[in-house]
Amino acid sequence: MQDLTEAVQLTDPLELADPKPNPACTVCMALDRQRTEARRLGDMTQVSDCNIEIRRHPHSRPRGARS
Ligand SMILES: [Zn+2]
């Protein structure tokens, strides 16, 4: 009864942590391009930096915008 065996194959946590950029935000989209390029080059530090920037970038949320 080892249910955990199915959980052994985890995907890369860095991949899971990838925040989605706001398509309407030029800053986020630029960061997204940077992140893609950094990943292509294998620069995971830069990838992580871009993820942090995207995650922290403030946006006005569409929900509740019209009041
Ligand atoms: Zn943004």
N, CA, C, O and the ligand as a Tripos MOL2 file, in Angstrom:
@<TRIPOS>MOLECULE
protein
  269   267    68     0     0
PROTEIN
NO_CHARGES

@<TRIPOS>ATOM
      1 N           0.8410   -1.2050    0.0000 N.3       1 MET1
      2 CA          0.0000    0.0000    0.0000 C.3       1 MET1
      3 C           0.8730    1.2510    0.0000 C.2       1 MET1
      4 O           0.9020    2.0090    0.9690 O.2       1 MET1
      5 N           1.5640    1.4430   -1.0820 N.am      2 GLN2
      6 CA          2.4090    2.6350   -1.1330 C.3       2 GLN2
      7 C           1.8340    3.6020   -2.1560 C.2       2 GLN2
      8 O           2.2470    3.6290   -3.3160 O.2       2 GLN2
      9 N           0.9000    4.3710   -1.7100 N.am      3 ASP3
     10 CA          0.2820    5.3400   -2.6090 C.3       3 ASP3
     11 C           1.2610    6.4250   -3.0470 C.2       3 ASP3
     12 O           1.0800    7.0720   -4.0790 O.2       3 ASP3
     13 N           2.3000    6.6050   -2.2390 N.am      4 LEU4
     14 CA          3.2510    7.6770   -2.5150 C.3       4 LEU4
     15 C           4.0740    7.4140   -3.7660 C.2       4 LEU4
     16 O           4.6560    8.3380   -4.3340 O.2       4 LEU4
     17 N           4.1260    6.1420   -4.2030 N.am      5 THR5
     18 CA          4.9560    5.8270   -5.3590 C.3       5 THR5
     19 C           4.5300    6.6190   -6.5940 C.2       5 THR5
     20 O           5.3510    6.9340   -7.4560 O.2       5 THR5
     21 N           3.2630    6.9290   -6.6680 N.am      6 GLU6
     22 CA          2.7960    7.6680   -7.8370 C.3       6 GLU6
     23 C           3.2020    9.1310   -7.7930 C.2       6 GLU6
     24 O           3.2160    9.8160   -8.8150 O.2       6 GLU6
     25 N           3.5300    9.5960   -6.6050 N.am      7 ALA7
     26 CA          3.8980   10.9970   -6.4490 C.3       7 ALA7
     27 C           5.4060   11.2150   -6.5870 C.2       7 ALA7
     28 O           5.9010   12.3320   -6.4410 O.2       7 ALA7
     29 N           6.1260   10.1280   -6.8710 N.am      8 VAL8
     30 CA          7.5810   10.2480   -6.9510 C.3       8 VAL8
     31 C           8.0010   11.1170   -8.1240 C.2       8 VAL8
     32 O           8.9190   11.9300   -8.0150 O.2       8 VAL8
     33 N           7.3200   10.9350   -9.2400 N.am      9 GLN9
     34 CA          7.7100   11.7030  -10.4190 C.3       9 GLN9
     35 C           7.0960   13.0920  -10.3850 C.2       9 GLN9
     36 O           5.9870   13.3290  -10.8640 O.2       9 GLN9
     37 N           7.8540   13.9870   -9.8060 N.am     10 LEU10
     38 CA          7.3840   15.3680   -9.7140 C.3      10 LEU10
     39 C           7.9450   16.1700  -10.8760 C.2      10 LEU10
     40 O           9.0530   15.9210  -11.3490 O.2      10 LEU10
     41 N           7.1710   17.1170  -11.3160 N.am     11 THR11
     42 CA          7.7070   18.0220  -12.3180 C.3      11 THR11
     43 C           8.6040   19.0370  -11.6240 C.2      11 THR11
     44 O           8.5700   19.1890  -10.4030 O.2      11 THR11
     45 N           9.3820   19.7040  -12.4020 N.am     12 ASP12
     46 CA         10.3060   20.6970  -11.8510 C.3      12 ASP12
     47 C           9.5380   21.7600  -11.0640 C.2      12 ASP12
     48 O           8.6430   22.4030  -11.6130 O.2      12 ASP12
     49 N           9.8710   21.9530   -9.8010 N.am     13 PRO13
     50 CA          9.1590   22.9610   -8.9950 C.3      13 PRO13
     51 C           9.2800   24.3640   -9.5730 C.2      13 PRO13
     52 O           8.3760   25.1820   -9.4060 O.2      13 PRO13
     53 N          10.3690   24.6450  -10.2380 N.am     14 LEU14
     54 CA         10.5340   25.9630  -10.8410 C.3      14 LEU14
     55 C           9.5130   26.1640  -11.9560 C.2      14 LEU14
     56 O           9.0230   27.2690  -12.1930 O.2      14 LEU14
     57 N           9.2130   25.0620  -12.6290 N.am     15 GLU15
     58 CA          8.2380   25.1380  -13.7080 C.3      15 GLU15
     59 C           6.8430   25.4050  -13.1330 C.2      15 GLU15
     60 O           6.0620   26.1930  -13.6660 O.2      15 GLU15
     61 N           6.5670   24.7130  -12.0250 N.am     16 LEU16
     62 CA          5.2810   24.8890  -11.3800 C.3      16 LEU16
     63 C           5.1160   26.3110  -10.8660 C.2      16 LEU16
     64 O           4.0060   26.8410  -10.8080 O.2      16 LEU16
     65 N           6.2310   26.9170  -10.4960 N.am     17 ALA17
     66 CA          6.1770   28.2400   -9.8870 C.3      17 ALA17
     67 C           6.0080   29.3450  -10.9260 C.2      17 ALA17
     68 O           5.8200   30.5080  -10.5700 O.2      17 ALA17
     69 N           6.0740   28.9890  -12.2040 N.am     18 ASP18
     70 CA          5.9830   30.0060  -13.2390 C.3      18 ASP18
     71 C           4.6680   30.7740  -13.1770 C.2      18 ASP18
     72 O           3.6060   30.2080  -13.4380 O.2      18 ASP18
     73 N           4.7300   32.0290  -12.8430 N.am     19 PRO19
     74 CA          3.5100   32.8290  -12.8850 C.3      19 PRO19
     75 C           3.1930   33.2290  -14.3150 C.2      19 PRO19
     76 O           4.0940   33.3800  -15.1400 O.2      19 PRO19
     77 N           1.9140   33.4010  -14.6050 N.am     20 LYS20
     78 CA          1.5470   33.8060  -15.9540 C.3      20 LYS20
     79 C           1.5620   35.3280  -16.0580 C.2      20 LYS20
     80 O           0.9900   36.0210  -15.2170 O.2      20 LYS20
     81 N           2.2130   35.8360  -17.0850 N.am     21 PRO21
     82 CA          2.2330   37.2780  -17.2660 C.3      21 PRO21
     83 C           0.8810   37.7870  -17.7370 C.2      21 PRO21
     84 O           0.1350   37.0730  -18.4070 O.2      21 PRO21
     85 N           0.5790   39.0070  -17.3860 N.am     22 ASN22
     86 CA         -0.6530   39.6240  -17.8720 C.3      22 ASN22
     87 C          -0.4500   40.0140  -19.3360 C.2      22 ASN22
     88 O           0.4180   40.8340  -19.6370 O.2      22 ASN22
     89 N          -1.2370   39.4400  -20.2500 N.am     23 PRO23
     90 CA         -1.0470   39.7140  -21.6850 C.3      23 PRO23
     91 C          -1.2100   41.1860  -22.0190 C.2      23 PRO23
     92 O          -0.6960   41.6540  -23.0350 O.2      23 PRO23
     93 N          -1.9140   41.9110  -21.1810 N.am     24 ALA24
     94 CA         -2.1570   43.3280  -21.4390 C.3      24 ALA24
     95 C          -1.0480   44.2090  -20.8830 C.2      24 ALA24
     96 O          -1.0500   45.4240  -21.0840 O.2      24 ALA24
     97 N          -0.1040   43.5960  -20.1860 N.am     25 CYS25
     98 CA          0.9480   44.3670  -19.5310 C.3      25 CYS25
     99 C           2.2550   44.2090  -20.2980 C.2      25 CYS25
    100 O           2.7840   43.1030  -20.4070 O.2      25 CYS25
    101 N           2.7730   45.3080  -20.8260 N.am     26 THR26
    102 CA          4.0020   45.2370  -21.6240 C.3      26 THR26
    103 C           5.1880   44.8470  -20.7630 C.2      26 THR26
    104 O           6.1020   44.1670  -21.2290 O.2      26 THR26
    105 N           5.1780   45.2760  -19.5040 N.am     27 VAL27
    106 CA          6.2760   44.9330  -18.5980 C.3      27 VAL27
    107 C           6.3090   43.4270  -18.3580 C.2      27 VAL27
    108 O           7.3630   42.7960  -18.4370 O.2      27 VAL27
    109 N           5.1500   42.8670  -18.0670 N.am     28 CYS28
    110 CA          5.0750   41.4310  -17.8220 C.3      28 CYS28
    111 C           5.4460   40.6430  -19.0700 C.2      28 CYS28
    112 O           6.1260   39.6210  -18.9830 O.2      28 CYS28
    113 N           5.0050   41.1100  -20.2180 N.am     29 MET29
    114 CA          5.3040   40.3900  -21.4440 C.3      29 MET29
    115 C           6.7910   40.4550  -21.7650 C.2      29 MET29
    116 O           7.3630   39.4990  -22.2880 O.2      29 MET29
    117 N           7.4160   41.5930  -21.4480 N.am     30 ALA30
    118 CA          8.8610   41.7140  -21.6330 C.3      30 ALA30
    119 C           9.5920   40.7660  -20.6980 C.2      30 ALA30
    120 O          10.5660   40.1180  -21.0810 O.2      30 ALA30
    121 N           9.1030   40.6950  -19.4600 N.am     31 LEU31
    122 CA          9.6990   39.7750  -18.4900 C.3      31 LEU31
    123 C           9.5090   38.3350  -18.9380 C.2      31 LEU31
    124 O          10.3820   37.4900  -18.7400 O.2      31 LEU31
    125 N           8.3580   38.0650  -19.5440 N.am     32 ASP32
    126 CA          8.0720   36.7170  -20.0200 C.3      32 ASP32
    127 C           9.0480   36.3260  -21.1280 C.2      32 ASP32
    128 O           9.5290   35.1940  -21.1880 O.2      32 ASP32
    129 N           9.3260   37.2910  -21.9980 N.am     33 ARG33
    130 CA         10.2910   37.0110  -23.0730 C.3      33 ARG33
    131 C          11.6820   36.7850  -22.4900 C.2      33 ARG33
    132 O          12.4080   35.8790  -22.8990 O.2      33 ARG33
    133 N          12.0360   37.6340  -21.5200 N.am     34 GLN34
    134 CA         13.3260   37.4840  -20.8400 C.3      34 GLN34
    135 C          13.4380   36.1110  -20.1970 C.2      34 GLN34
    136 O          14.4730   35.4480  -20.2720 O.2      34 GLN34
    137 N          12.3510   35.7060  -19.5680 N.am     35 ARG35
    138 CA         12.3300   34.4240  -18.8670 C.3      35 ARG35
    139 C          12.5100   33.2750  -19.8490 C.2      35 ARG35
    140 O          13.2690   32.3380  -19.5970 O.2      35 ARG35
    141 N          11.8020   33.3600  -20.9710 N.am     36 THR36
    142 CA         11.9110   32.3160  -21.9900 C.3      36 THR36
    143 C          13.3390   32.2280  -22.5140 C.2      36 THR36
    144 O          13.8910   31.1400  -22.6820 O.2      36 THR36
    145 N          13.9260   33.3940  -22.7690 N.am     37 GLU37
    146 CA         15.2970   33.4340  -23.2790 C.3      37 GLU37
    147 C          16.2670   32.8970  -22.2320 C.2      37 GLU37
    148 O          17.1820   32.1380  -22.5500 O.2      37 GLU37
    149 N          16.0570   33.2980  -20.9830 N.am     38 ALA38
    150 CA         16.9380   32.8360  -19.9010 C.3      38 ALA38
    151 C          16.8550   31.3300  -19.7560 C.2      38 ALA38
    152 O          17.8710   30.6670  -19.5460 O.2      38 ALA38
    153 N          15.6540   30.7860  -19.8640 N.am     39 ARG39
    154 CA         15.4850   29.3380  -19.7360 C.3      39 ARG39
    155 C          16.1860   28.6190  -20.8860 C.2      39 ARG39
    156 O          16.7830   27.5570  -20.7070 O.2      39 ARG39
    157 N          16.0990   29.2260  -22.0720 N.am     40 ARG40
    158 CA         16.7480   28.6350  -23.2460 C.3      40 ARG40
    159 C          18.2570   28.5610  -23.0250 C.2      40 ARG40
    160 O          18.9220   27.6170  -23.4530 O.2      40 ARG40
    161 N          18.7800   29.5900  -22.3400 N.am     41 LEU41
    162 CA         20.2140   29.6460  -22.0760 C.3      41 LEU41
    163 C          20.5980   28.8550  -20.8320 C.2      41 LEU41
    164 O          21.7780   28.7020  -20.5170 O.2      41 LEU41
    165 N          19.5830   28.3540  -20.1300 N.am     42 GLY42
    166 CA         19.8680   27.5710  -18.9300 C.3      42 GLY42
    167 C          20.1970   28.4280  -17.7240 C.2      42 GLY42
    168 O          20.7550   27.9340  -16.7440 O.2      42 GLY42
    169 N          19.8550   29.7160  -17.7850 N.am     43 ASP43
    170 CA         20.1260   30.6310  -16.6740 C.3      43 ASP43
    171 C          18.9350   30.6430  -15.7210 C.2      43 ASP43
    172 O          18.0680   31.5140  -15.7970 O.2      43 ASP43
    173 N          18.9110   29.6710  -14.8350 N.am     44 MET44
    174 CA         17.7580   29.5190  -13.9600 C.3      44 MET44
    175 C          17.6600   30.6300  -12.9230 C.2      44 MET44
    176 O          16.5800   30.8960  -12.3950 O.2      44 MET44
    177 N          18.7760   31.2740  -12.6330 N.am     45 THR45
    178 CA         18.7260   32.4210  -11.7120 C.3      45 THR45
    179 C          17.9350   33.5500  -12.3390 C.2      45 THR45
    180 O          17.1070   34.1830  -11.6850 O.2      45 THR45
    181 N          18.1950   33.7950  -13.6070 N.am     46 GLN46
    182 CA         17.4700   34.8350  -14.3270 C.3      46 GLN46
    183 C          16.0030   34.4590  -14.4790 C.2      46 GLN46
    184 O          15.1210   35.3110  -14.3670 O.2      46 GLN46
    185 N          15.7490   33.1940  -14.7310 N.am     47 VAL47
    186 CA         14.3670   32.7200  -14.8400 C.3      47 VAL47
    187 C          13.6270   32.9970  -13.5400 C.2      47 VAL47
    188 O          12.5000   33.4900  -13.5430 O.2      47 VAL47
    189 N          14.2730   32.6750  -12.4390 N.am     48 SER48
    190 CA         13.6710   32.8810  -11.1270 C.3      48 SER48
    191 C          13.4160   34.3640  -10.8710 C.2      48 SER48
    192 O          12.3790   34.7430  -10.3250 O.2      48 SER48
    193 N          14.3770   35.1970  -11.2730 N.am     49 ASP49
    194 CA         14.2130   36.6430  -11.0990 C.3      49 ASP49
    195 C          13.0010   37.1450  -11.8680 C.2      49 ASP49
    196 O          12.2120   37.9340  -11.3490 O.2      49 ASP49
    197 N          12.8570   36.6890  -13.1000 N.am     50 CYS50
    198 CA         11.7270   37.1020  -13.9300 C.3      50 CYS50
    199 C          10.4140   36.6430  -13.3050 C.2      50 CYS50
    200 O           9.4270   37.3780  -13.3050 O.2      50 CYS50
    201 N          10.4100   35.4400  -12.7800 N.am     51 ASN51
    202 CA          9.2020   34.9260  -12.1350 C.3      51 ASN51
    203 C           8.8050   35.8070  -10.9590 C.2      51 ASN51
    204 O           7.6290   36.1190  -10.7700 O.2      51 ASN51
    205 N           9.7830   36.1970  -10.1870 N.am     52 ILE52
    206 CA          9.5100   37.0480   -9.0250 C.3      52 ILE52
    207 C           8.9530   38.3940   -9.4840 C.2      52 ILE52
    208 O           7.9830   38.8990   -8.9190 O.2      52 ILE52
    209 N           9.5740   38.9670  -10.5080 N.am     53 GLU53
    210 CA          9.1250   40.2640  -11.0180 C.3      53 GLU53
    211 C           7.6870   40.1800  -11.5350 C.2      53 GLU53
    212 O           6.8610   41.0490  -11.2570 O.2      53 GLU53
    213 N           7.4090   39.1300  -12.2830 N.am     54 ILE54
    214 CA          6.0560   38.9680  -12.8380 C.3      54 ILE54
    215 C           5.0490   38.7860  -11.7120 C.2      54 ILE54
    216 O           3.9600   39.3590  -11.7330 O.2      54 ILE54
    217 N           5.4280   37.9840  -10.7370 N.am     55 ARG55
    218 CA          4.5040   37.7100   -9.6340 C.3      55 ARG55
    219 C           4.2270   38.9740   -8.8310 C.2      55 ARG55
    220 O           3.1140   39.1790   -8.3480 O.2      55 ARG55
    221 N           5.2290   39.8090   -8.6940 N.am     56 ARG56
    222 CA          5.0780   41.0050   -7.8690 C.3      56 ARG56
    223 C           4.4630   42.1670   -8.6150 C.2      56 ARG56
    224 O           4.0070   43.1330   -8.0040 O.2      56 ARG56
    225 N           4.4480   42.0760   -9.9560 N.am     57 HIS57
    226 CA          3.9740   43.2230  -10.7040 C.3      57 HIS57
    227 C           2.4950   43.4610  -10.4250 C.2      57 HIS57
    228 O           1.6640   42.5710  -10.6080 O.2      57 HIS57
    229 N           2.1810   44.6620   -9.9830 N.am     58 PRO58
    230 CA          0.7890   44.9500   -9.6230 C.3      58 PRO58
    231 C          -0.0800   45.2120  -10.8490 C.2      58 PRO58
    232 O           0.3560   45.8530  -11.8050 O.2      58 PRO58
    233 N          -1.2880   44.7200  -10.8100 N.am     59 HIS59
    234 CA         -2.2610   44.9740  -11.8860 C.3      59 HIS59
    235 C          -3.6120   45.2560  -11.2710 C.2      59 HIS59
    236 O          -3.9650   44.7160  -10.2230 O.2      59 HIS59
    237 N          -4.3390   46.0870  -11.9220 N.am     60 SER60
    238 CA         -5.7110   46.2540  -11.4890 C.3      60 SER60
    239 C          -6.4960   45.0550  -11.9760 C.2      60 SER60
    240 O          -6.4670   44.7180  -13.1600 O.2      60 SER60
    241 N          -7.1810   44.4270  -11.0770 N.am     61 ARG61
    242 CA         -7.8900   43.2190  -11.4430 C.3      61 ARG61
    243 C          -9.1520   43.5280  -12.2400 C.2      61 ARG61
    244 O          -9.9070   44.4430  -11.9100 O.2      61 ARG61
    245 N          -9.3630   42.7440  -13.2950 N.am     62 PRO62
    246 CA        -10.5690   42.9570  -14.1360 C.3      62 PRO62
    247 C         -11.8500   42.7910  -13.3260 C.2      62 PRO62
    248 O         -12.8310   43.5070  -13.5260 O.2      62 PRO62
    249 N         -11.8160   41.8350  -12.4130 N.am     63 ARG63
    250 CA        -13.0180   41.6030  -11.6100 C.3      63 ARG63
    251 C         -13.2330   42.7570  -10.6410 C.2      63 ARG63
    252 O         -12.3260   43.1660   -9.9160 O.2      63 ARG63
    253 N         -14.4290   43.2580  -10.6490 N.am     64 GLY64
    254 CA        -14.7750   44.3250   -9.7200 C.3      64 GLY64
    255 C         -14.2960   45.6890  -10.1860 C.2      64 GLY64
    256 O         -14.4440   46.6830   -9.4760 O.2      64 GLY64
    257 N         -13.7140   45.7330  -11.3980 N.am     65 ALA65
    258 CA        -13.2250   47.0080  -11.9040 C.3      65 ALA65
    259 C         -14.3910   47.9390  -12.2210 C.2      65 ALA65
    260 O         -14.3240   49.1480  -11.9990 O.2      65 ALA65
    261 N         -15.4530   47.3490  -12.7410 N.am     66 ARG66
    262 CA        -16.6360   48.1590  -13.0530 C.3      66 ARG66
    263 C         -17.5470   48.1870  -11.8390 C.2      66 ARG66
    264 O         -18.1250   47.1670  -11.4660 O.2      66 ARG66
    265 N         -17.6690   49.3070  -11.2470 N.am     67 SER67
    266 CA        -18.5320   49.3830  -10.0840 C.3      67 SER67
    267 C         -19.5630   50.4820  -10.2790 C.2      67 SER67
    268 O         -20.3950   50.7110   -9.4020 O.2      67 SER67
    269 ZN          2.6620   43.4650  -15.2960 Zn       68 ZN68
@<TRIPOS>BOND
     1     1     2 1
     2     2     3 1
     3     3     4 2
     4     3     5 am
     5     5     6 1
     6     6     7 1
     7     7     8 2
     8     7     9 am
     9     9    10 1
    10    10    11 1
    11    11    12 2
    12    11    13 am
    13    13    14 1
    14    14    15 1
    15    15    16 2
    16    15    17 am
    17    17    18 1
    18    18    19 1
    19    19    20 2
    20    19    21 am
    21    21    22 1
    22    22    23 1
    23    23    24 2
    24    23    25 am
    25    25    26 1
    26    26    27 1
    27    27    28 2
    28    27    29 am
    29    29    30 1
    30    30    31 1
    31    31    32 2
    32    31    33 am
    33    33    34 1
    34    34    35 1
    35    35    36 2
    36    35    37 am
    37    37    38 1
    38    38    39 1
    39    39    40 2
    40    39    41 am
    41    41    42 1
    42    42    43 1
    43    43    44 2
    44    43    45 am
    45    45    46 1
    46    46    47 1
    47    47    48 2
    48    47    49 am
    49    49    50 1
    50    50    51 1
    51    51    52 2
    52    51    53 am
    53    53    54 1
    54    54    55 1
    55    55    56 2
    56    55    57 am
    57    57    58 1
    58    58    59 1
    59    59    60 2
    60    59    61 am
    61    61    62 1
    62    62    63 1
    63    63    64 2
    64    63    65 am
    65    65    66 1
    66    66    67 1
    67    67    68 2
    68    67    69 am
    69    69    70 1
    70    70    71 1
    71    71    72 2
    72    71    73 am
    73    73    74 1
    74    74    75 1
    75    75    76 2
    76    75    77 am
    77    77    78 1
    78    78    79 1
    79    79    80 2
    80    79    81 am
    81    81    82 1
    82    82    83 1
    83    83    84 2
    84    83    85 am
    85    85    86 1
    86    86    87 1
    87    87    88 2
    88    87    89 am
    89    89    90 1
    90    90    91 1
    91    91    92 2
    92    91    93 am
    93    93    94 1
    94    94    95 1
    95    95    96 2
    96    95    97 am
    97    97    98 1
    98    98    99 1
    99    99   100 2
   100    99   101 am
   101   101   102 1
   102   102   103 1
   103   103   104 2
   104   103   105 am
   105   105   106 1
   106   106   107 1
   107   107   108 2
   108   107   109 am
   109   109   110 1
   110   110   111 1
   111   111   112 2
   112   111   113 am
   113   113   114 1
   114   114   115 1
   115   115   116 2
   116   115   117 am
   117   117   118 1
   118   118   119 1
   119   119   120 2
   120   119   121 am
   121   121   122 1
   122   122   123 1
   123   123   124 2
   124   123   125 am
   125   125   126 1
   126   126   127 1
   127   127   128 2
   128   127   129 am
   129   129   130 1
   130   130   131 1
   131   131   132 2
   132   131   133 am
   133   133   134 1
   134   134   135 1
   135   135   136 2
   136   135   137 am
   137   137   138 1
   138   138   139 1
   139   139   140 2
   140   139   141 am
   141   141   142 1
   142   142   143 1
   143   143   144 2
   144   143   145 am
   145   145   146 1
   146   146   147 1
   147   147   148 2
   148   147   149 am
   149   149   150 1
   150   150   151 1
   151   151   152 2
   152   151   153 am
   153   153   154 1
   154   154   155 1
   155   155   156 2
   156   155   157 am
   157   157   158 1
   158   158   159 1
   159   159   160 2
   160   159   161 am
   161   161   162 1
   162   162   163 1
   163   163   164 2
   164   163   165 am
   165   165   166 1
   166   166   167 1
   167   167   168 2
   168   167   169 am
   169   169   170 1
   170   170   171 1
   171   171   172 2
   172   171   173 am
   173   173   174 1
   174   174   175 1
   175   175   176 2
   176   175   177 am
   177   177   178 1
   178   178   179 1
   179   179   180 2
   180   179   181 am
   181   181   182 1
   182   182   183 1
   183   183   184 2
   184   183   185 am
   185   185   186 1
   186   186   187 1
   187   187   188 2
   188   187   189 am
   189   189   190 1
   190   190   191 1
   191   191   192 2
   192   191   193 am
   193   193   194 1
   194   194   195 1
   195   195   196 2
   196   195   197 am
   197   197   198 1
   198   198   199 1
   199   199   200 2
   200   199   201 am
   201   201   202 1
   202   202   203 1
   203   203   204 2
   204   203   205 am
   205   205   206 1
   206   206   207 1
   207   207   208 2
   208   207   209 am
   209   209   210 1
   210   210   211 1
   211   211   212 2
   212   211   213 am
   213   213   214 1
   214   214   215 1
   215   215   216 2
   216   215   217 am
   217   217   218 1
   218   218   219 1
   219   219   220 2
   220   219   221 am
   221   221   222 1
   222   222   223 1
   223   223   224 2
   224   223   225 am
   225   225   226 1
   226   226   227 1
   227   227   228 2
   228   227   229 am
   229   229   230 1
   230   230   231 1
   231   231   232 2
   232   231   233 am
   233   233   234 1
   234   234   235 1
   235   235   236 2
   236   235   237 am
   237   237   238 1
   238   238   239 1
   239   239   240 2
   240   239   241 am
   241   241   242 1
   242   242   243 1
   243   243   244 2
   244   243   245 am
   245   245   246 1
   246   246   247 1
   247   247   248 2
   248   247   249 am
   249   249   250 1
   250   250   251 1
   251   251   252 2
   252   251   253 am
   253   253   254 1
   254   254   255 1
   255   255   256 2
   256   255   257 am
   257   257   258 1
   258   258   259 1
   259   259   260 2
   260   259   261 am
   261   261   262 1
   262   262   263 1
   263   263   264 2
   264   263   265 am
   265   265   266 1
   266   266   267 1
   267   267   268 2
@<TRIPOS>SUBSTRUCTURE
     1 MET1         2 RESIDUE 1 A MET
     2 GLN2         6 RESIDUE 1 A GLN
     3 ASP3        10 RESIDUE 1 A ASP
     4 LEU4        14 RESIDUE 1 A LEU
     5 THR5        18 RESIDUE 1 A THR
     6 GLU6        22 RESIDUE 1 A GLU
     7 ALA7        26 RESIDUE 1 A ALA
     8 VAL8        30 RESIDUE 1 A VAL
     9 GLN9        34 RESIDUE 1 A GLN
    10 LEU10       38 RESIDUE 1 A LEU
    11 THR11       42 RESIDUE 1 A THR
    12 ASP12       46 RESIDUE 1 A ASP
    13 PRO13       50 RESIDUE 1 A PRO
    14 LEU14       54 RESIDUE 1 A LEU
    15 GLU15       58 RESIDUE 1 A GLU
    16 LEU16       62 RESIDUE 1 A LEU
    17 ALA17       66 RESIDUE 1 A ALA
    18 ASP18       70 RESIDUE 1 A ASP
    19 PRO19       74 RESIDUE 1 A PRO
    20 LYS20       78 RESIDUE 1 A LYS
    21 PRO21       82 RESIDUE 1 A PRO
    22 ASN22       86 RESIDUE 1 A ASN
    23 PRO23       90 RESIDUE 1 A PRO
    24 ALA24       94 RESIDUE 1 A ALA
    25 CYS25       98 RESIDUE 1 A CYS
    26 THR26      102 RESIDUE 1 A THR
    27 VAL27      106 RESIDUE 1 A VAL
    28 CYS28      110 RESIDUE 1 A CYS
    29 MET29      114 RESIDUE 1 A MET
    30 ALA30      118 RESIDUE 1 A ALA
    31 LEU31      122 RESIDUE 1 A LEU
    32 ASP32      126 RESIDUE 1 A ASP
    33 ARG33      130 RESIDUE 1 A ARG
    34 GLN34      134 RESIDUE 1 A GLN
    35 ARG35      138 RESIDUE 1 A ARG
    36 THR36      142 RESIDUE 1 A THR
    37 GLU37      146 RESIDUE 1 A GLU
    38 ALA38      150 RESIDUE 1 A ALA
    39 ARG39      154 RESIDUE 1 A ARG
    40 ARG40      158 RESIDUE 1 A ARG
    41 LEU41      162 RESIDUE 1 A LEU
    42 GLY42      166 RESIDUE 1 A GLY
    43 ASP43      170 RESIDUE 1 A ASP
    44 MET44      174 RESIDUE 1 A MET
    45 THR45      178 RESIDUE 1 A THR
    46 GLN46      182 RESIDUE 1 A GLN
    47 VAL47      186 RESIDUE 1 A VAL
    48 SER48      190 RESIDUE 1 A SER
    49 ASP49      194 RESIDUE 1 A ASP
    50 CYS50      198 RESIDUE 1 A CYS
    51 ASN51      202 RESIDUE 1 A ASN
    52 ILE52      206 RESIDUE 1 A ILE
    53 GLU53      210 RESIDUE 1 A GLU
    54 ILE54      214 RESIDUE 1 A ILE
    55 ARG55      218 RESIDUE 1 A ARG
    56 ARG56      222 RESIDUE 1 A ARG
    57 HIS57      226 RESIDUE 1 A HIS
    58 PRO58      230 RESIDUE 1 A PRO
    59 HIS59      234 RESIDUE 1 A HIS
    60 SER60      238 RESIDUE 1 A SER
    61 ARG61      242 RESIDUE 1 A ARG
    62 PRO62      246 RESIDUE 1 A PRO
    63 ARG63      250 RESIDUE 1 A ARG
    64 GLY64      254 RESIDUE 1 A GLY
    65 ALA65      258 RESIDUE 1 A ALA
    66 ARG66      262 RESIDUE 1 A ARG
    67 SER67      266 RESIDUE 1 A SER
    68 ZN68       269 GROUP 0 **** ****
